[in-house]
């Protein structure tokens, strides 16, 4: 006789059958926001379309034809379902994120409380909105967010013996939700790091002796903050783990492989003694053939490379103009 007590905790419910990114992602958000671990341990998961069964659930999403945050109902298929300000329909993920996104992020990033609203807004713009669009037929999976296809692949194949097997289908849904949670955790951490870097970059630029040279104490995402704040940076100088100091060129616009001011043509593709002889800096290490990055063995050497590159580039632009 099985004397194991039945699972306790809140009953969370979504639809049965084929799952998509929005319902798997919403479940991941809910578990994080509510501090829940696994179905069968501290909560129960119901995947059903039975109205009576759904009515007994504490939280229901992506099924039930009701959107009412006060009663924890988050469906988007009914007439009059919520729209974003620009008219884009929400998916279940969007509705759950709007209500519980910040709480989920606080669980992921407990030490970044001051950044949570900005991270939540960024994830909503870059990720959740895309899920909304895909789920409502306004966009195709792929591109920057191919998580939709990855989650879809977690469904049993059409000829799998798991089709119609409720336990197997639920297990597949749990795997999909774990995938969505892992993505959310990585994206949240990346965005936290990016926002933290922005503050460091702005402060470092304020201290720089030459506003065209950004001096950093470590490698970090620096280009986007330069664009965001309209800084006149031409080169960033920072150390890397092998002991070298990099001289990194600033692109003219996001995503560009060009440079506001390429490193001197005479330095292109040279290394060590050959480069030192041409640029006059004894510890110069290399300059990339495409002139977007160079290195020296010391901060002083890297700074001197940046200063000389600006002088040479300015003189060339003046002569050419």
N, C-alpha and C positions, 0 to 999 in steps of 0.2 A: 504494500500500500504506500502510495506517495504522500508523505506528510509535509512536503515542502510548502510553505505558505504562499499564497498567490502574490504576485507583484503588487506593490502599493505605490502611492504617489499619484500625481495628476495623470489624467488620460489625455493624450495628444492624438489628434485624428486628422488624417488626410485621405485622399481617394485611393482605392485599390487599382490594380491593373498597371498599365504602362506609366512610368513616372518620367518627369522632365526635370530640367535644371531648377525651375522655380520652386517646385514642391520639395526637392531634395535640399536646396539651399535654405529655404525657409525653415526646415526642420533643424538644420545645423545652427542657424541663428537662434532659434528658440531654445535649444539645449544650452547654448552658451549663455544666453541672456538670463535663463532661469536657473543656471547652476546645476544642470542635470548631466548625469554621466552616460548611462546606457539604458536602452529600453529593456524592461524586465528587472532592472535593479532599483532605480529610484523614480521611475515613471513607466507608464504603459503607452505603447504605440498601437493605434488602430488604423488600419488601412481598409476602408470600406466605403461603399456608396449607399449603405442602408441608412435611411433618414432617422429612424428611431435610435440606431446605434450612435450616429453622429450627434444626436441631440443630447446624449448622455456625456459627451466629452467635455473636458474643461477648456480645450483650445482646439479649434478646427481651422484648417487652411486649405485653399485650393479646391474646395468642394462645399456643398451646402447652400449655395446661392444667397449667402448673407455676408455683408460686410458691416461689422459692428464691433469696434475695438473694446467697447465697454463690456461686451460679453465674450470677447476673445474669438470672434469669428472673422476670418480673413479670406473670403472668396472674392473673385473678380469676374466671374462668368455671367452674372445676372445683369439685367438692364439697370442703368443708373449706378453701375460700379464706379468707384473713384477714378479720376483722371489726374495726371500731373498738370501743373500750371500751363504747360504748352500743349495740352490736349493728349499727350501720350497715355494710353491706358496702363494702369499698374498691373503687374502680375502678383501672384501670391507672395513671391519673394519681396517685391516692392512694398506691399502692404505690411508685411511682417517687419521688414527693415525699418520702415517709417516709425513703427511703434517700439521696436526692440533693438534696433541697430546699435545705438550708443551703449546700451547695457551689454550687448554681446562684445563690443570692443573693449569695454572696461574689464571684462573677464579675460580677454586676450592680452591686453596691455595695461595691467594694473598700475604700473609706475608712470604712465603717460596721461594722467587724468586731464591735464591742461590742454592736451592735443586732441582729445576724443572728438569734440564737435567738428573740428576741421577734418579729421580722418574720416569720420562718418559721412560728411558731405562729399569728400573726395571719392570714397568708395561708392556712394550713391550715384555720383555723376559718371564714374568710369566703369562701374561693374553692374550695379543694380539696375540702372536705367537700361543698360544693354540687355540684361535678362528680361526686363519688361518688354522691350521691343521684340526680342526673339519669340517670347512666349505668346505674344499677341499678333504675330505675323507681320511686324513692321521692320524686321531685319532678319538677315540670314546668319546662322552660326558660322564661326570662322574668324579670321583676322586676329585681333588682339585678344579676343575672348573666345577660345574654342572649348571652354569648359562645358558648354552645352552638349557638344558632340561626345565628350568624354563621359559625361553623366548618362547620356542616351545609350552609350555602349555598355553600361552596367546592366541594362535590361536584359532578361533572358532572350536569346534569339528565337525567331518565330517557330523553329522546329525543335526547340529544347524541351526535354521532359519537365522542366521547371514551370512551363506555361500552365497556369491553372493550379499550381501547387502554392497555396497561400504562404506557407512558411518559406519556401524558396524565393518567392517574389519579394516577400518582406525583407529577407536577408540581402537580396540584391539592392533594394532601396536603401538599406542601412549602409551598404558599401558606397553607394552613390553619395549619400549624405556625408560620409567620412571624407570622401574626395572633395566635396564642396567646402567642408570645414577646413581641410588642409589648405586649400586655395585661399580661403578668407584669412586664415592666420598668416600666411606668407604675404598676402597683399597688405594686410594691416600693418605688419612689421615694416615692410618696404616703405609704406607711406609715412609711418612714424619716423623712420630714419631720414626720409627725404625732408620732412618738416623740421626735424632737428638740425639737419645740415643747413637748411635755409637760414636759420638763426645764426649759426656759426659763420656762414659765408658773409652775411651782411655785417656782422661785427668785425670780422677780419678785414673786410674791404675798408671799413671806416678807419682802421688802424694803418692801412697800407700807406707807405711813403709816396708811392706813385699809384694813382687810381687806375692806371692801365694794367697794373700787375697785382694780381690777387695772391697774397701770401697765406698759405694754409699750413697747419701743423700736421695734417694727415690727409690721406686720400679720401674724398667724399664726393657725393653728387653736387657739383658746383655750377654747372651751366644753367640749369633751370632757374635757380635763384638770381643769377646775373640777368637773365632775360626778364624775369618777373619784376625786378627792381630797377631795370634800365641802367645797369652799371656799365661804365665805359671800359670794361676789362678786355684786354687783348690776349693776355697769357695768365695762366694760373701756375703757381709753383708749389709743389708739395712733395713729401717724402713717400717712398714705397718700401715694402719690407726688405728688399734686397740691399737697402742702404743708399740707393741712388735718390736723387732729387729730380723730379720731372718738370719740364716746361711744356705745358699743354696749351694749345692754341684755342681760342674762342671761336666757335662757328658764327656766321652772320645771322642765322635763324635756327629755330629748333628743328632737329632732324637733318640738318645740312652737314655734308662732309667737307664743305669748304671752310675757309678761315677768314676772320675779319682782317688779319694780317698774317699771311704765311711766314714761317721761319725763312731766313735768307736762303736764296737759291744756291748760293755757293756752299752752304752747309749740307745740302740734301744728300742723303745716303752715306755720309762719311761717319767714321767711327774712330774713337780713341786718338792716337797720335795724329792721324791724318786730319781729323776734325779740329783738334787742338791747334794744329799749325795754321789752319785757315781762320778759325774764329778767335784765336788768341787767348783762349781760356784753358789752362793746363789740365784741369780735371774733367773736361768735356768727355762724354761717353759716346753719344750717338745723336744723329738727327735723322728722323725717318725720311725716306726718299720722297714721300708725299708732303713733307714739311709741316705736319700738324702736331708733332710731338718731338721733344728732344730730352736729353738727360745729362746731368753732371753728377759727380760723386759727392758734392757738398751743396749746402744751401747757398753759400756765397757764390759758388760756380754757376748754379742754376739761375740765381738772380742776375748775375752778370750776363748770362746768355740772353735772358729776357730783355734786359736793358739794351744790349747791343742789337738784338733783333728789332726792337722798336726804332732805334736810331737808324738802322740800315733801311728798314721798311719805310720810315717817314721820309728819308732822303730820296728813296726811289720814287715814292708817290709824288714828292715835290718836283723832281726832275721830269717825271712823266706827265705832270699836270701843267 
